[in-house]
Amino acid sequence: MAVGRYSRVDGRKSTNYCSAVTIVVFVGLCIVGIWMLMSSSVIPSQNSDIPSQETANSSMKKVSERNSKQFEDSSGDLAGYATTETESTYDSQNVNPSDAQDDQNLTEKETKGAVKDNNDEDIAIESTQNGTQLKNVVEQNQNEKTVSQEESKVDDEDGGGNGKPEDGESNKNEWRESEESSGESKSELDEGNSKVESTDDVENAQEEKDVSLVEQNENNNSIELKKKDQGSMNVFPAGAQSELLSETNSQNGAWLTQAVESQNEKKSQQSLMSKDQYGRGWKLCNTTAGPDYIPCLDNWQTIRRLPSRKHYEHRERHCPEEAPTCLVPVPKGYRRSIKWPKSREKIWYYNVPHTKLAEVKGHQNWVKVTGEYLTFPGGGTQFKHGALHYIDFVQNSFPDIAWGKRSRVILDVGCGVASFGGYLFERDVIAMSFAPKDEHEAQVQFALERGIPAISAVMGTKRLPFPSSVFDVIHCARCRVPWHIEGGKLLLELNRVLRPGGYFVWSATPVYQKLPEDIGIWKAMSELTKSMCWHLVVIKKDKLNGVAAAIYRKPTSNECYDKRTQREPPLCSDTDDPNAAWNVPLDACMHKVPVGVSERGSRWPEMWPLRLEKPPYWLKSQVGVYGKAAQEDFSNDYKHWKTVVSQSYLNGMGINWSFVRNVMDMRAVYGGFAAALKDLKVWVMNVVPVDSPDTLPIIYERGLFGIYHDWCQSFNTYPRTYDLLHADHLFSDLKKRCSLVAVIAEVDRILRPEGKLMVRDNGETISEIENIVKSLQWEIRMIFTKDGEGLLCVHKTLWRPAETEMIMPAII
C-alpha cells in the first residue's frame, strides 16, 4: 500500500516537475519578450539617415488634438510675418547624423528624472502585441495623461486649489512639489510683514489665503504644462527641434554609454560658457535711487552737466551711453501686490515705502498712511471729495463729452497719484496719465502699484512720445504747467496730440480765483486759446469742491486759421511731420487740421466699443504691415490674436489672470493683443518700437493707447510696475542693435516679482532668452517650438544676487 502510494506520488512528482520546467521556460521567454518590448518603447526609434524635420512631421500626426490646440500654433495662431526655418538648427549647422544620435543620448540623460512618468506607459506596453502598437499605445497614454492632468487642474481651480491628487506615484510627486513650491513662495512674500492691523485682520488673512491658493494652482499648472510639454516633445526625435525645448525624452537605462558621458562633459562646458555669456554673475545696481532706479531719468552724470534747468531739462530722458546690466534691488518687506479693484483704494506700504506725499498732500485726500497700507481716498487737489463726483461734474458741465462713448482715450497731464484716471475706468474710459519724477515723491509709482496706467514724463523741451491727433480729451487739474508762456509752446504741444474736435478740460485756479496772478494768467490764456482757434464752450463751477473748469474745443477745419489777422502762433511748415515724436524738439507752431475725406483726423472715430473692431476709415488706400490691404491686415491681425488669447493664453499657460492687472505689449502692431483682452479687468500699454512701422495711430483710433519707445534704452516707468510683459517677435530683431542681456535686465526691472514674461519668436531667440532667464533663476512655465517658431512663458521670482555693482552715472 505504502509502496504503491509512494509510487503514485513519485509519478505525480515527475509530472509536476515537467510542468514546472515548462512554466519556468515559458515565463522566462515572456520576461525576455517583455524586456525587449519595454526597451523598444523606452528608447525612441530613430533613423539618423532621415531628416529630423521629416520625422517630426510624421510624429506630429499622433499628437492629441488638445495639445495641438492649446500649445501649438493653430490656424491663425502664427501670423504671416513669423519667420520660419526650413531646416532645424542642427541642420543649419551641418551636424552629422552621429552627432544627432549623441544629442539624443544627452537629452535622455538630462531627463531621467522623468522616468517615473513612464510607469504608466510600461503598463500599457505590456498589453501590446507588436512594435507598431507599442508606439501608438505609449503616445495614446501620454495624451490621456495630459487630458487627465488638465481635468484635474480645472477641478483644483474650481475648488480653490484644494482638490485631491489622482492615485499614482507621479501625481503624488506633483502634489508634494506644488505644496513645497507654494510654501516657499508664500514665505518669501510674507517675510518681514507678519503683523496685520486689527481692523483688517479678516480681510488681510483672506488676501493671504487667496495668494497662497493661487500660487499653489499656478505651480500645479506649471508642473502639468511641463508634463504636457514632455508629451509633445516625444513627437520630436533627437536632433534640431528637441534641442530648442526645455523638456526632452527620457530613458530607463541603468548604465551610461561613452557617448552620453562625453556629451555630458560637452554640456557642462557649454553651460559654463553660457553663464559667462549671459549670467556673468548678476549683480545688484548700487545707485542713489535704490529700488526706484530708472536709468534714463536717474543719469545724474549727464544731469549735472546740463547748461540750464529752466525748461525742466533735468526731468527729461538722459540715457546712459551703455544700458545697465545689473538688477534693481527689491524693497525690504516687499510682497505681492493687492489685486484690482482693491488696489485702487490701498497698497502695501513696503512695496512703495514713501511717506512724503502723504505728509504734503494728505489733507487733499491724495494718499494716507494707514498701518501697513498706503490708502487712497480717491481725492485730488481739485476733487477733495472724490474723483467720481468730479468726473460726473465734467460731463454734466458739457454732456457732449459723453464719457465711454464719444470720449474713450484721454491724456491726464500732471496726474499726481492718478485717481482721476483710476476712477474713469468706471465710465469705460482709459487715461494715459503722466507726471515727472520730481519732489512729489513716487507719485507715478503709486499710480502703477494701484493698477492705474501712468508714465514718468514732463512737458519740457521735447515732444511727447505720442502721434498727432489721437486723444479725445486732454485734462489738466491744477497740473502746474505754465501753458501761456513762450508763445504757448507747451499748449501747442497739446494741440498737436489732441484730436480735431476734441476737448481740453482745464480746472485750475486762474479759471475761478481772482488773485492778481490768476487774473493775469487767465487773460494770457484767453488770448492764446483764441489765437489757436480753440473755442471756449463752457465754464462751470463745482460747488462741492469749490473749483471750476473751463472746457475748450479744438477746431475741425482750417477756416479759422485762414481768417486770423495776426498769424501768431504761426502754422508749421508743410515739411514738419506732426507724427514725428521721438526726441523731437518742441516748436511754437500749429499743424493744419486734416480735411481730406481719406485723411486721418478728418472724421471722429466710431463710438466705443464699435471702434475697437472696425478698421479705421483712413486705411482704405494703404498697404498693411503684412503686405495685404491695410483693412484686411487689420482684420486678420485681430482674428489672429483672438484665437491665440482664447485658445492658448487664457487657459494654456498656467497664468491666473485674476492677479494680472498691468500689461505691456512690447511690440504692438495693430493692438490686436490688447483688443483680445478687452473683457478682462486689465489694461495694456501698447508699445510701438521706434524702428517698427508707425502703427500707433491705428491703436489709438480703435480706442486703445500706447507709446513710442526704443528698447535699447530703459522705459519711463518705475521698477516692479507690470504684471505681464508680452513680446511678439521683438527680441530677434532687437538683438541686432543692442545687447540682449541689457534688454532682459530692463525686463527684469519693469516686471513685478511673481510676474510673467511671454515671448513669441524664432526658435534660436527663444533658446537664448531661456538661457538668460534661467540665469536669473526665473521659472520656465511653458516652452514650445514648431517649425522654427517658439513660444515661451516664464515666471519671475524674488531672487536677487548678493553682489552689488556701483553705477557711477546714477550716484548723486
Residue pairs with C-beta under 8 A, 6 or more apart in sequence:
34 126
37 125
37 126
37 128
37 131
37 134
38 122
38 125
38 126
38 252
40 131
40 134
41 121
41 122
41 125
41 134
41 135
41 138
42 118
42 250
42 251
42 252
42 253
43 108
43 251
43 253
44 104
44 234
44 237
44 238
44 249
45 135
45 237
46 55
46 101
46 104
46 237
46 238
47 55
48 97
48 98
48 100
48 101
49 97
51 87
51 91
52 88
52 90
52 91
52 100
52 236
52 237
52 238
52 239
52 240
52 241
53 87
53 88
53 91
53 240
53 241
55 237
55 239
56 235
56 236
56 237
56 241
59 234
59 235
59 236
59 237
60 235
60 786
62 136
62 139
62 235
63 72
63 139
63 143
63 231
63 232
63 235
64 143
64 146
64 147
64 231
66 143
66 146
66 147
66 150
67 143
67 146
67 228
67 231
67 232
68 74
69 647
70 228
70 647
70 648
70 651
70 652
71 228
71 229
71 232
71 648
71 652
71 782
71 784
71 791
72 232
72 784
72 786
73 786
73 789
73 791
74 643
74 647
75 643
76 636
76 639
76 640
76 643
76 644
77 640
77 643
77 644
77 647
77 648
78 760
78 789
79 626
79 636
79 637
79 640
80 626
80 627
80 636
81 625
81 626
81 729
82 729
82 760
82 762
82 789
83 729
83 732
83 762
83 788
83 789
84 787
84 788
84 789
85 92
85 762
85 763
85 787
85 788
86 788
87 240
88 239
88 240
88 241
88 243
88 788
89 240
89 241
89 243
89 244
89 763
89 764
90 99
90 100
90 103
90 239
90 240
90 243
91 239
91 240
92 240
95 103
100 238
100 239
101 238
101 259
102 259
102 260
102 262
102 263
103 238
103 239
103 242
103 243
103 263
104 237
104 238
104 239
104 242
104 249
105 238
105 257
105 259
105 260
105 263
106 260
106 263
106 264
106 266
106 267
107 238
107 242
107 243
107 248
107 249
108 248
108 249
108 250
108 251
108 253
108 260
109 251
109 256
109 260
109 263
109 264
110 248
110 267
111 230
111 247
111 248
111 249
111 250
112 250
112 251
113 250
114 230
114 247
114 250
115 250
115 251
115 252
116 169
116 170
116 173
117 145
117 170
117 227
117 230
117 250
118 250
118 252
119 168
119 169
119 170
120 141
120 145
120 168
120 170
121 137
121 138
121 141
121 142
124 137
124 138
124 140
124 141
125 134
125 137
125 138
127 137
128 134
128 137
138 234
139 231
139 234
139 235
142 230
142 231
142 234
143 231
145 227
145 231
146 227
146 228
146 231
148 166
149 224
149 227
149 228
150 224
150 228
152 163
152 165
152 166
152 171
152 224
153 217
153 220
153 221
153 224
155 163
156 162
156 163
156 217
156 220
157 217
160 213
161 213
161 214
161 216
161 217
161 220
162 213
165 171
165 172
165 174
165 175
174 220
174 223
174 224
174 227
177 219
177 223
178 216
178 219
178 220
178 223
179 216
181 215
181 216
181 219
182 212
182 215
182 216
182 219
185 215
185 219
185 754
186 208
186 211
186 212
186 215
188 798
189 211
189 334
189 335
189 336
189 754
189 798
190 208
190 335
191 333
192 332
192 333
192 350
193 333
193 335
193 348
193 350
193 372
195 372
196 204
196 205
196 372
197 204
197 370
197 371
197 372
197 373
199 371
200 371
200 373
207 338
207 339
210 339
211 336
214 656
214 658
214 659
215 754
217 656
218 654
218 655
218 656
218 795
221 654
221 655
221 781
222 654
222 779
222 781
222 782
222 795
224 654
225 652
225 653
225 654
225 781
225 782
226 246
226 247
226 780
226 782
229 245
229 246
229 247
229 782
229 783
229 784
230 247
230 248
230 249
232 784
233 242
233 245
233 247
233 248
233 249
234 249
236 242
236 245
238 249
241 763
241 785
241 786
242 248
242 249
243 767
244 763
244 764
244 766
244 767
244 785
244 790
245 783
245 784
245 785
246 770
246 780
246 783
247 783
256 264
274 771
274 775
275 281
275 775
277 771
278 741
278 768
278 771
278 772
278 775
279 772
279 775
280 325
280 741
281 801
281 803
282 326
282 327
282 775
282 776
282 801
283 326
283 327
283 801
283 803
283 804
283 805
284 326
284 327
284 328
284 329
284 800
284 801
284 802
284 803
284 804
284 805
285 293
285 324
285 326
285 327
285 328
285 329
285 804
285 805
285 807
285 810
286 326
286 804
286 805
286 806
286 807
287 293
287 298
287 807
287 810
287 811
288 298
288 300
288 810
288 811
288 812
289 298
289 810
290 329
291 328
291 329
291 330
291 331
291 719
291 720
292 442
292 445
292 718
292 719
293 328
293 719
293 749
293 807
293 810
294 437
294 456
294 714
294 716
294 717
294 718
294 719
295 319
295 320
295 323
295 324
295 713
295 714
295 746
295 810
296 317
296 318
296 319
296 320
296 713
296 714
296 716
297 315
297 317
297 318
297 437
297 456
297 716
298 810
299 318
299 319
299 320
299 809
299 810
300 809
300 810
300 811
300 812
301 320
301 808
301 809
301 810
302 318
302 320
302 809
303 314
303 318
306 313
306 314
311 460
311 461
312 436
312 458
312 459
312 460
312 461
313 460
313 461
315 436
315 437
315 438
315 458
315 460
316 458
316 460
316 461
316 462
317 713
317 716
319 713
319 714
320 809
320 810
322 742
323 712
323 713
323 714
323 738
323 739
323 742
323 743
323 745
323 746
324 714
324 742
324 745
324 807
325 739
325 741
325 742
325 745
326 745
326 804
326 805
326 807
327 745
327 748
327 749
327 776
327 800
327 801
328 719
328 720
328 748
328 749
329 800
330 720
330 753
330 798
330 800
331 350
331 351
331 352
331 353
332 350
333 350
333 353
334 348
334 350
334 351
334 720
334 753
334 798
335 348
335 350
335 351
336 659
336 752
336 753
336 754
337 343
337 347
337 348
337 351
337 449
337 451
337 661
337 723
337 752
338 346
338 347
338 348
339 658
339 659
339 661
340 451
340 661
340 681
341 451
341 681
343 449
343 450
343 451
343 661
344 376
344 378
344 422
344 423
344 450
344 451
344 452
345 375
345 376
345 378
346 370
346 373
346 374
346 375
346 376
347 373
347 374
347 376
347 446
347 449
347 450
348 372
348 373
348 374
349 369
349 371
349 372
349 373
349 374
350 372
351 449
351 720
352 374
352 442
352 445
352 446
352 449
354 441
354 442
354 445
354 446
355 369
356 441
357 366
357 367
357 417
357 440
357 441
357 442
357 443
357 446
358 366
358 367
358 368
358 369
358 374
360 440
361 367
361 381
361 416
361 440
362 368
364 379
364 380
364 381
364 384
365 377
365 378
365 379
365 380
365 384
365 385
365 386
366 376
366 379
366 380
366 381
366 416
366 417
366 419
367 374
367 375
367 376
367 417
367 446
368 374
368 375
368 376
368 377
369 375
374 446
376 417
376 419
376 446
376 450
377 386
378 386
378 387
378 388
378 419
378 422
378 423
379 385
379 386
379 387
379 419
380 387
380 390
380 416
380 417
380 419
380 420
380 477
381 416
381 477
381 478
382 390
382 477
382 478
382 507
382 508
382 545
382 547
383 389
383 390
383 419
383 420
383 477
383 542
383 545
383 547
384 545
385 544
385 545
386 423
387 419
387 420
387 422
387 423
387 424
388 423
388 426
389 544
389 545
390 420
390 477
390 542
390 545
391 403
391 420
391 423
391 424
391 426
391 427
393 540
393 542
393 544
393 545
393 549
394 401
394 505
394 549
394 551
395 401
395 402
395 403
396 540
397 538
397 540
397 549
397 551
398 503
398 537
398 538
398 540
398 551
400 406
400 537
401 407
401 473
401 503
401 551
403 424
403 427
403 428
403 429
404 427
404 428
404 429
404 608
405 607
405 608
406 472
406 604
406 607
407 429
407 472
407 473
407 503
408 428
408 429
408 430
408 472
408 605
408 608
408 611
408 703
409 429
409 430
409 431
409 432
409 470
409 471
409 472
409 700
409 703
409 704
409 705
410 421
410 424
410 429
410 430
410 431
410 432
410 471
410 472
410 473
410 474
410 475
411 431
411 432
411 433
411 434
411 466
411 471
411 473
411 474
411 475
411 494
411 497
412 418
412 420
412 421
412 431
412 432
412 433
412 434
412 475
412 476
413 434
413 459
413 474
413 475
413 476
413 479
413 481
413 494
414 434
414 435
414 476
414 477
414 478
414 479
414 480
414 481
415 421
415 431
415 433
415 434
415 435
415 443
415 444
415 447
415 454
415 479
416 435
416 440
416 443
417 443
417 446
417 447
417 450
418 431
418 433
418 443
418 444
418 446
418 447
418 450
418 452
418 453
418 454
419 452
420 431
420 433
420 475
420 477
421 430
421 431
421 432
421 433
421 447
421 452
421 453
421 454
422 447
422 450
422 451
422 452
424 430
424 431
428 608
428 609
430 453
430 683
430 703
430 704
430 705
431 453
431 475
432 453
432 455
432 466
432 471
432 705
432 707
433 444
433 447
433 452
433 453
433 454
433 455
434 444
434 454
434 455
434 456
434 457
434 458
434 464
435 443
435 444
435 454
435 456
435 457
436 456
436 457
436 458
437 444
437 456
438 458
442 718
444 454
444 455
444 456
444 717
444 718
445 718
445 721
447 453
447 454
448 454
448 662
448 717
448 718
448 721
448 722
449 721
451 661
451 662
453 662
453 683
453 685
453 705
455 707
455 716
455 717
456 716
456 717
456 718
457 464
457 465
457 716
459 481
459 490
459 493
461 585
461 586
462 583
462 584
462 585
462 586
463 493
463 496
463 580
463 581
463 584
463 585
463 586
464 493
464 497
464 581
465 581
465 582
465 707
465 708
465 709
466 497
466 581
466 696
466 700
466 707
466 708
467 497
467 578
467 579
467 581
467 694
467 696
467 697
467 700
468 496
468 497
468 578
468 579
468 581
468 591
468 601
468 697
469 496
469 497
469 498
469 499
469 500
469 578
469 594
469 600
469 601
469 697
470 497
470 499
470 696
470 697
470 700
470 701
471 497
471 498
471 499
471 502
471 700
472 499
472 502
472 503
473 502
473 503
473 504
473 505
474 494
474 497
474 498
474 502
474 503
474 504
474 505
475 504
475 505
476 483
476 504
476 505
476 506
476 507
476 508
477 507
477 508
478 507
478 508
478 509
479 508
481 490
482 490
483 490
483 491
483 494
483 525
483 528
484 491
484 521
484 524
484 525
484 528
486 588
487 568
487 569
487 588
488 528
488 532
488 569
488 588
489 586
489 587
489 588
490 586
491 528
491 529
491 532
492 532
492 569
492 586
492 587
492 588
492 589
492 590
493 586
494 504
495 532
495 534
495 554
495 590
496 578
496 590
496 591
498 504
498 554
499 554
499 601
499 604
500 554
500 555
500 556
500 593
500 594
500 601
500 602
501 553
501 554
501 555
501 556
501 604
502 553
502 554
503 537
503 551
503 552
503 553
503 554
504 534
504 551
504 552
504 553
504 554
505 549
505 550
505 551
506 525
506 549
506 550
506 551
506 552
507 542
507 547
507 548
507 549
507 550
509 515
509 518
510 518
510 519
510 521
510 522
510 525
511 522
511 539
511 547
511 548
511 549
511 550
512 541
512 547
512 548
526 536
529 536
529 552
531 564
531 566
531 568
531 569
532 569
532 590
533 554
533 555
533 560
533 561
533 564
534 552
534 553
534 554
534 555
535 552
535 553
535 555
536 550
536 551
536 552
537 551
537 552
537 553
538 550
538 551
539 548
539 549
539 550
539 551
540 548
540 549
540 551
541 547
541 548
542 548
542 549
554 593
555 561
555 593
556 593
557 593
557 595
558 592
558 593
558 595
561 571
561 590
561 592
561 593
569 588
569 589
569 590
570 588
570 589
570 590
571 589
571 590
571 591
571 592
572 578
572 587
572 589
572 590
572 591
572 592
573 589
576 587
576 589
576 591
578 591
579 694
579 697
581 708
582 690
582 708
582 710
593 601
594 600
594 601
594 602
595 602
596 602
597 603
598 617
598 618
598 620
598 621
599 618
600 616
600 618
600 697
600 701
602 618
603 617
605 611
605 616
605 701
605 702
605 703
606 614
608 703
609 678
609 703
611 701
611 702
611 703
612 675
612 678
612 702
612 703
612 704
613 638
613 675
613 702
614 702
615 630
615 631
615 634
615 635
616 634
616 698
616 701
616 702
619 630
619 631
619 634
619 698
620 630
620 631
622 629
622 630
623 629
623 630
624 630
624 631
624 632
624 633
624 634
625 633
625 669
625 670
625 693
625 695
626 633
626 636
626 637
627 633
628 636
633 670
634 670
634 698
637 669
637 670
637 672
638 670
638 672
638 675
638 676
640 672
641 672
641 673
641 675
641 676
642 672
642 675
642 676
644 673
644 676
645 673
645 676
645 677
646 676
648 791
649 655
649 758
650 657
652 782
653 756
653 758
653 781
653 782
653 793
654 781
654 782
654 793
655 724
655 756
655 781
655 793
657 680
657 682
659 723
659 754
660 680
660 682
660 723
660 724
660 756
661 681
661 682
661 683
661 723
662 682
662 683
662 685
662 721
662 722
662 723
662 724
662 752
663 674
663 677
663 682
663 683
663 684
663 685
663 722
663 723
663 724
663 725
663 726
664 684
664 685
664 687
664 722
664 724
664 725
664 726
664 750
665 671
665 673
665 674
665 684
665 685
665 686
665 687
665 706
665 726
665 728
666 687
666 689
666 711
666 725
666 726
666 727
666 730
667 687
667 688
667 689
667 692
667 727
667 728
667 729
667 730
668 674
668 684
668 686
668 687
668 688
668 695
668 696
668 699
668 706
669 688
669 692
669 693
669 695
669 728
670 695
670 698
670 699
670 702
671 684
671 686
671 695
671 698
671 699
671 702
671 704
671 706
673 684
673 726
673 728
674 684
674 686
674 699
674 704
675 702
675 704
677 684
684 704
685 705
685 706
685 707
685 722
686 696
686 699
686 704
686 705
686 706
686 707
687 706
687 707
687 708
687 709
687 711
687 715
688 694
688 695
688 696
688 699
688 706
688 707
688 708
688 709
689 708
689 709
689 710
689 711
689 730
689 734
690 708
690 709
690 710
691 710
691 733
691 737
696 706
696 707
696 708
699 705
699 706
700 706
709 715
711 730
711 734
711 738
711 743
711 746
712 734
712 737
712 738
712 742
712 743
714 746
714 749
715 746
715 750
717 750
719 749
719 750
720 749
720 750
720 751
720 752
720 753
721 750
721 752
722 750
722 751
722 752
722 755
723 751
723 752
723 755
723 756
724 755
724 756
724 757
724 758
725 747
725 750
725 751
725 755
725 756
725 757
725 758
726 758
727 757
727 758
727 759
727 760
727 761
728 760
728 761
729 760
729 761
729 762
730 759
730 761
731 740
731 743
731 759
731 761
731 765
731 768
731 769
732 761
732 762
732 764
732 765
734 740
734 743
735 743
735 765
735 768
740 768
740 769
740 772
741 772
744 769
744 772
744 773
744 776
747 757
748 776
748 796
751 757
751 796
752 796
753 796
753 797
753 798
754 795
754 796
754 797
754 798
755 795
755 796
756 781
756 793
756 794
756 795
756 796
757 773
757 778
757 792
757 793
757 794
757 796
758 791
758 792
758 793
759 765
759 766
759 769
759 790
759 791
759 792
759 793
759 794
760 789
760 790
760 791
760 792
761 769
761 789
761 790
761 792
762 788
762 789
762 790
763 785
763 788
763 789
763 790
765 790
766 783
766 785
766 790
766 791
766 792
767 790
769 792
770 780
770 783
770 792
770 794
773 780
773 794
774 780
776 796
776 799
777 797
777 799
778 794
778 795
778 796
778 797
779 794
779 795
779 797
780 792
780 793
780 794
780 795
781 793
781 794
781 795
782 791
782 792
782 793
783 790
783 791
783 792
783 793
784 790
784 791
785 791
